Amino acid sequence: MTPETPTAITPLEKLQLHLNITIKEYGHYQKPDLVITEYLTADNYDMHILTNDEREIQWENDVYYYKPDFNTIMERIEEVANDVPEAVIQVSSIEEYFEDYEIEDWLNNNIDDDGTE
């Protein structure tokens, strides 16, 4: 029997483990706990949405005319992770909103050497 080669954990996987969340691209989820997506207006402008309920978007808190920075996204994710055990985050494009280097920076700044915040 040959020993298994350990696979490297990606920054996204490490983030999910640390916060006890699941980040998935759009799929068949009954009710995600947070949705991160982009809408196109009738006059072809992009709007970025971070909302807990797509049916009741709070325009003053959930809508961004420009892509929100990573720290803003993480603040919303942390709020949900603190309120909902094993929260599901549904995102329209993982590549668009979760760059590996941003995740690594966030993890380095928010996790102590012993794995705690």
N, C-alpha and C positions, 0 to 999 in steps of 0.2 A: 504494500500500500504506500503510495507516495504522499508526502505531506502537501496540503493545499497551499498554494501561494496566496498570501493575504492580499486582498484587493484594497487599493487606496480609497478612502472615503472622500467624496467630493465636498467642497465647501457648502453646497446646498444641503447635502445629506447631514453634514455636521450641524448646520443651523437647525434643521428639522429635529434632529435628536436633542439638541440643547433646549429648544423651546417646546418640545413634545407636540409638534404640529406636523401636518402634511400639506405640502405645497404641490398642487396639481394644475396642469393646464386644463382648459375647458374640457368637460366631459359630461358624464351622466351623474351628477351629484344632486341629490334631492335638495339640500339646503346648505350651501357652504357657509361657513362662519364669517368669511370675509371674501369679497370679490375685488380683484384688481384687474381693470380692463380699460379699453379705449373705445370710445364711441366716435362716430363721424356725424357731424351736424349736417343739416340739409344743404348748407352752403360750403361743404367740404372742409370744415375745420375739425381738427382732432380735439377731443376732450378726454382727459384721463379720469377714471372713476375709481375711488377706493370706498367701498360701501359694505355694510353688513347686510343690506337687503336691497337687491336690485329693483324691487317693486316699489320701494319707498326711499328714493335717493334724496338725501338732504343736500340741497344745492349749495348751501353756504359752507358745508363741512366735507362733502364727498367729491366735489367736482374741481378739477384742476385744468386750467387752460394750457399748461405746459406739463410735461412729464414730471411728476413729483420726484424730489431727490430721494436717494436711498434711505437716508435717516428718517424722512417723513413716512416712507413705506414701512420701515421697521418699527416706528412708534405705533402705527396702527396694528401691525402684527403682534407686537408685545401686548397691547391692550387686549386683543382678542385671546391671545395665549394665556394671559392671566385670568380671564373670565371664563374660558371654555376649555376644559381638559380635552386633549387630543383634537384641537381645532383643525378644520379643513380650510385651507386658503386656496381659492380657485383663481387662477391667473390666465389672462388671454395669451401671454407669451412669456415663458420663463426667461428666455434670452433677453427680452426687452427690459424686464424689470429687475433681474437678478444676475448681475455680473459677478463672476467668481472673485475678482479683486475687491469689490465692494463688500461682499459677504465676508471675506477673510479679514478685511480691515475692521468690520463691525465686530466680528468674533474676537479679534485681538484686543479691541478696546472695551469689550463688555464681558469678557470671561477671564477670571483669574487663572493662574497656573493650576489650581486644584480643580478647575472645571466649574466653579461657581461664579455667579455674577457679583 
